[in-house]
């Protein structure tokens, strides 16, 4: 895993956090196990439990299947510890995946989760900023990004909107938003 070369936002430095990046299939098992465990936290279960704890992060086998699809890139928000393994405070992933709900220019998908200890501290936007700035190392800048989330997740809607994502459509109780990189 590589520490991202982009300048780390001051807000993340203040919290003693760093960001590491790797293709999904190259994430060390100890980090994957933390993501699997933390996907069961109540605030994640409330909105994305069916897709995280019940799907992609259900167990190591599910993660490995997920990691091998759609050229997925993972960024982990890490809190280093003096004694013991580093703690995963959040995850962002991007993948090459199109949706019938959006224009073909939106060819990258995006997801973010912050876990207990990092959620509610104003870290989503600086985490997103650092990873979006680093994306050109891995994906062509011409690829725009889309995401979807449960309509009731007001905090997600605010975070994405404040970052520059715009609402594209709504389908089956989920909001679909897009971000133009060019």
VENLIN-V619286 format. One record per backbone hydrogen bond with DSSP energy under -0.5 kcal/mol. CO is the residue of the C=O (numbers start at 0). NH is the residue of the N-H. Records with the same first field share a line. If there is no record, write none. Layout:
# VENLIN-V619286
CO: NH + NH
This chain:
# VENLIN-V619286
1: 20
8: 11 + 12
9: 13
10: 14
11: 16
12: 15
15: 79
17: 77
18: 3
19: 75
20: 1
21: 73
22: 25
23: 26
27: 30 + 31
28: 32
29: 33
30: 34
31: 35
32: 36
33: 37
34: 38
36: 39
37: 40
38: 52
40: 43 + 44
41: 45
42: 46
43: 46 + 47
44: 48
47: 50 + 51
48: 53
50: 55
51: 54 + 56
54: 57
58: 62
59: 63
60: 64
61: 65
62: 66
63: 67
64: 67
65: 68
66: 24
68: 71
69: 95
71: 23
72: 93
73: 21
74: 91
75: 19 + 77
76: 88 + 89
77: 17 + 79
78: 86
81: 83
86: 78 + 88
88: 114
89: 76
90: 112
91: 74
92: 110
93: 72
94: 96 + 108
98: 101
102: 105
104: 106 + 143
106: 96
107: 145
108: 94
110: 92
112: 90
114: 117 + 118
117: 120
122: 126
123: 127
124: 128
125: 129
126: 130
127: 131
128: 132
129: 133
130: 134
133: 136
134: 137 + 138
139: 142
141: 143
143: 106 + 107
144: 178
145: 109
146: 176
148: 174
149: 152
151: 153
152: 156
153: 157
154: 158
155: 159
156: 160
157: 161
158: 162
159: 163 + 164
160: 163
165: 177
168: 175
170: 173
172: 150
173: 170
174: 148
175: 167 + 168
176: 146
177: 165
178: 144 + 180
